[in-house]
Amino acid sequence: MVRWFDTPQRYGRISRGFHWLMAALFAWQFAGALLYVGIGDTALTRFVGGSHSTLGLTLFVLVLLRGVWGLTNLRRRPPHLGRLGRAAAAGHGLLYALMIVLPGIALLRQYGSGKPFSPYGIPLMPERESKIAWMMIPGDLLHYWMGFLLLAVVLGHVGMVVLHRVLWKEDVLARMT
């Protein structure tokens, strides 16, 4: 039987779809960023990183939809396990905060730059002659570093899945696969 909604034992198909689609898109985003930091501006980094803004907006929309979906399933969801339940809740809260704030400040910077933004060919932000400096400052100061902070939190998230399985013999991954 196909379960679209979450249950206390397992996440439903929609929650799992959001999770793994976003994981793949974030992997692409992180790959582009790490390639750029590692080898600079090359044809490869332009290929991988060329979709960065569009995928960033896509991830922003997906995290908002995923948040709404998660809230509608809140009472049905699997609980955070064991003595680390509060830490898991805090970790997930940090993940969601970064997944919202990071693209949020990038969009603010994009608008402030005056450059056009047309993801998927949809004109969202027209070109303007003047910049709005205060809108660009948060993105200029924080987007890069918050991206690497998000990567570290995601790696911690994956590490905790491994710890749950190996150390505590709790198969939390089975609930999301």
ABEGO torsion letter per residue (X at the ends): XBBABBBAABBBAAAAAAAAAAAAAAAAAAAAAAAAAAAEBBAAAAAAAAAAAAAAAAAAAAAAAAAAAAAAAAAABBBBBEAAAAAAAAAAAAAAAAAAAAAAAAAAAAAAAGBBBBBGGBBABBBBABBBAAAAAAAAAAAAAAAAAAAAAAAAAAAAAAAAAAAAGBBAAAAAX
